[in-house]
Amino acid sequence: MVITCEIGGHLYNPIVAEQLRSGVENGLRRGRCALAELAAIITDTRDPRLRARLIPVQQELSGQPSLVDLAAPLSPREIDTLRLVEVGASNLEIAARLG
């Protein structure tokens, strides 16, 4: 037995409403996962032309500016600095190591 009621002139079935809400939430979750995967692909690709094509797709799908902007990749020194920061080196230690 399914109980429906009228709200604002529309029939309301709580079971159907819950299924719709659940479907929307699942769709949003899948969309976020797909956008995260697209961001990872953009980050991992070494082909600048492919990256330039993927970034606008990510922006269009997410409705916001891309979180990935690799137009100017990091220099080797910047990468070395970040690796030292990652292992907990202080500014002084980083300066001493990199000179």
C-alpha positions in Angstrom: 0.0 0.0 0.0 1.4 3.4 -1.0 0.2 6.5 0.7 0.1 9.7 -1.3 -0.9 13.1 -0.1 -1.5 16.4 -1.8 0.9 19.2 -1.1 0.4 22.5 -2.9 -2.0 21.0 -5.4 0.4 18.2 -6.3 0.3 14.6 -5.4 3.2 13.6 -3.2 4.4 10.1 -2.8 7.2 9.9 -0.2 8.6 6.7 -1.6 9.0 8.1 -5.1 10.4 11.4 -3.6 13.0 9.4 -1.7 14.0 7.4 -4.8 14.4 10.7 -6.7 16.4 12.3 -4.0 18.6 9.2 -3.7 19.1 9.1 -7.5 20.1 12.8 -7.6 22.6 12.3 -4.7 24.1 9.3 -6.5 24.4 11.3 -9.7 26.1 14.2 -8.0 28.6 11.8 -6.3 29.4 10.2 -9.6 29.8 13.6 -11.2 32.2 14.7 -8.5 34.2 11.5 -8.9 34.4 12.0 -12.6 35.5 15.6 -12.3 38.2 14.5 -9.8 39.4 11.9 -12.3 39.4 14.4 -15.1 41.5 16.8 -12.9 44.0 13.9 -12.2 44.2 13.2 -16.0 44.9 16.9 -16.6 47.6 16.9 -14.0 49.2 13.7 -15.2 49.3 14.4 -18.9 52.5 15.7 -20.4 50.9 16.8 -23.7 50.3 20.6 -23.4 47.8 20.5 -26.3 45.7 17.8 -24.7 45.9 19.6 -21.4 44.7 22.8 -23.0 41.7 20.9 -24.5 40.8 19.2 -21.3 40.9 22.2 -18.9 37.9 24.0 -20.6 36.0 20.7 -20.6 36.5 20.4 -16.8 35.5 24.1 -16.4 32.3 23.6 -18.4 31.3 20.4 -16.5 32.0 21.9 -13.1 30.6 25.3 -13.8 33.6 27.0 -12.2 37.2 27.8 -13.1 39.5 24.8 -13.2 41.4 23.9 -10.1 44.2 22.6 -12.4 46.2 25.2 -14.2 49.3 23.7 -15.6 50.0 26.4 -18.3 53.2 27.1 -16.4 54.6 23.8 -15.0 56.8 23.9 -12.0 60.5 24.4 -12.5 62.9 21.7 -11.2 63.9 23.9 -8.3 60.3 24.4 -7.3 59.7 20.7 -7.4 62.8 20.1 -5.2 61.6 22.8 -2.8 58.1 21.1 -2.6 59.7 17.7 -2.0 61.7 19.1 0.9 58.6 20.7 2.3 56.8 17.4 2.0 59.3 15.7 4.2 59.0 18.4 6.8 62.2 20.5 6.1 62.1 24.0 7.5 62.7 27.1 5.4 66.3 27.3 6.8 67.0 23.7 6.0 65.6 24.1 2.5 67.7 27.2 1.9 70.8 25.4 3.1 70.2 22.4 0.9 69.2 24.3 -2.3 71.7 27.1 -1.8 
